[in-house]
């Protein structure tokens, strides 16, 4: 049985890896970096996801702190052992949603959506602030 020429090309492998990342595959998002303290990042369909190398409760508190620091008014929060969510708005009225999900005991995923269609730079700014808060808490 002969393999397609397309599957032997390096672009095909890259395509398959990126397709898995876009679908939210945690193994691809984490790569080998989570074990070493790094974090995986993905932006798909207007939502930016980053895996932080910290426990769930710490990341939740850091997320709320980051939203306050960036003058995002949080109007609703919900948290249990499985997930947490904060809903709010920027000063211009644009909606902000942050979802926090434990991945392992020492890694936690944060998903940010700004507005209806997403705002990548604003999402990255929030994720960056979460990372700063977590670093200061160590």
C-alpha positions as CSV (number, residue, x, y, z in Angstrom):
1,X,0.0,0.0,0.0
2,X,1.4,3.4,-1.1
3,X,1.1,6.5,1.1
4,X,0.0,9.7,-0.5
5,X,2.9,12.1,-1.3
6,X,1.1,14.8,0.6
7,X,1.4,12.9,3.9
8,X,5.2,12.7,3.5
9,X,5.6,16.5,3.3
10,X,6.7,18.5,6.5
11,X,3.7,20.8,5.9
12,X,1.3,17.9,6.4
13,X,2.8,17.2,9.8
14,X,2.6,20.8,10.8
15,X,-1.0,21.0,9.5
16,X,-2.0,17.9,11.6
17,X,-0.4,19.4,14.8
18,X,-2.0,22.8,14.3
19,X,-5.4,21.1,13.6
20,X,-5.1,19.4,17.0
21,X,-4.2,22.6,18.7
22,X,-7.1,24.4,17.1
23,X,-9.5,21.7,18.4
24,X,-8.1,22.2,21.9
25,X,-6.1,19.0,22.3
26,X,-4.5,19.4,25.7
27,X,-1.5,17.2,24.9
28,X,-0.6,19.4,21.9
29,X,-1.3,22.6,23.8
30,X,0.9,21.6,26.7
31,X,3.6,20.0,24.6
32,X,6.6,19.3,26.7
33,X,6.6,22.7,28.3
34,X,4.1,22.2,31.1
35,X,6.4,19.8,33.0
36,X,9.2,22.4,32.9
37,X,7.0,25.3,34.0
38,X,6.2,26.6,30.6
39,X,2.7,27.2,29.3
40,X,0.8,26.3,26.1
41,X,-1.1,29.0,24.2
42,X,-3.8,28.7,21.6
43,X,-6.2,31.2,19.9
44,X,-9.2,29.8,18.1
45,X,-12.6,31.1,17.1
46,X,-12.2,34.3,19.1
47,X,-11.1,32.6,22.3
48,X,-7.6,32.7,23.6
49,X,-6.5,29.8,25.9
50,X,-3.4,29.6,27.9
51,X,-2.3,26.9,30.3
52,X,-0.6,28.3,33.4
53,X,1.8,26.3,35.5
54,X,-0.1,26.9,38.8
55,X,-2.9,25.2,40.8
56,X,-6.5,25.9,40.0
57,X,-7.3,28.1,43.1
58,X,-4.2,30.2,42.6
59,X,-5.0,30.8,38.9
60,X,-8.6,31.7,39.8
61,X,-7.5,34.3,42.3
62,X,-4.9,35.6,39.8
63,X,-7.6,35.9,37.1
64,X,-9.9,38.0,39.3
65,X,-6.9,40.2,40.3
66,X,-5.8,40.6,36.7
67,X,-9.4,41.7,35.6
68,X,-9.5,44.2,38.5
69,X,-6.0,45.6,37.6
70,X,-7.1,46.1,33.9
71,X,-10.3,47.9,35.0
72,X,-12.6,45.2,33.9
73,X,-15.8,45.3,35.9
74,X,-16.8,41.7,37.0
75,X,-20.6,41.4,37.2
76,X,-20.9,37.6,37.7
77,X,-18.7,34.8,39.0
78,X,-19.3,31.1,39.5
79,X,-16.8,28.6,40.9
80,X,-16.8,24.9,41.9
81,X,-14.3,22.1,41.9
82,X,-14.6,21.5,38.1
83,X,-14.5,25.0,36.7
84,X,-14.8,28.7,37.3
85,X,-16.2,31.6,35.2
86,X,-16.1,35.4,35.5
87,X,-18.3,37.6,33.3
88,X,-17.7,41.3,33.1
89,X,-17.2,44.3,30.8
90,X,-14.4,46.7,29.8
91,X,-14.9,50.4,30.3
92,X,-16.2,50.7,26.7
93,X,-18.9,48.1,27.4
94,X,-17.3,45.3,25.5
95,X,-18.1,41.9,27.2
96,X,-15.3,39.9,28.8
97,X,-15.6,36.2,29.8
98,X,-12.9,34.3,31.6
99,X,-13.2,30.5,32.1
100,X,-10.7,28.7,34.4
101,X,-10.4,24.9,34.3
102,X,-7.9,22.7,36.1
103,X,-5.9,20.5,33.7
104,X,-3.7,18.7,36.3
105,X,-2.9,19.3,39.9
106,X,-0.3,21.9,39.0
107,X,-1.6,23.3,35.7
108,X,-4.7,25.3,34.9
109,X,-6.2,26.5,31.7
110,X,-7.6,30.0,31.3
111,X,-9.8,30.9,28.3
112,X,-10.6,34.5,27.6
113,X,-13.2,35.8,25.1
114,X,-13.6,39.6,24.5
115,X,-16.8,40.6,22.8
116,X,-18.7,38.4,20.4
117,X,-15.9,37.7,17.9
118,X,-12.9,38.0,20.2
119,X,-10.0,40.5,20.5
120,X,-6.7,38.7,20.5
121,X,-4.5,41.6,21.7
122,X,-6.9,42.3,24.6
123,X,-7.1,38.6,25.5
124,X,-3.3,38.3,25.4
125,X,-3.1,41.4,27.7
126,X,-5.3,39.7,30.3
127,X,-3.3,36.4,30.1
128,X,-0.1,38.4,30.5
129,X,-1.5,40.1,33.6
130,X,-2.5,36.7,35.0
131,X,1.0,35.5,34.5
132,X,2.4,38.6,36.3
133,X,0.1,38.1,39.3
134,X,1.1,34.4,39.5
135,X,4.8,35.3,39.3
136,X,4.5,37.9,42.1
137,X,2.6,35.4,44.3
138,X,5.5,32.9,44.2
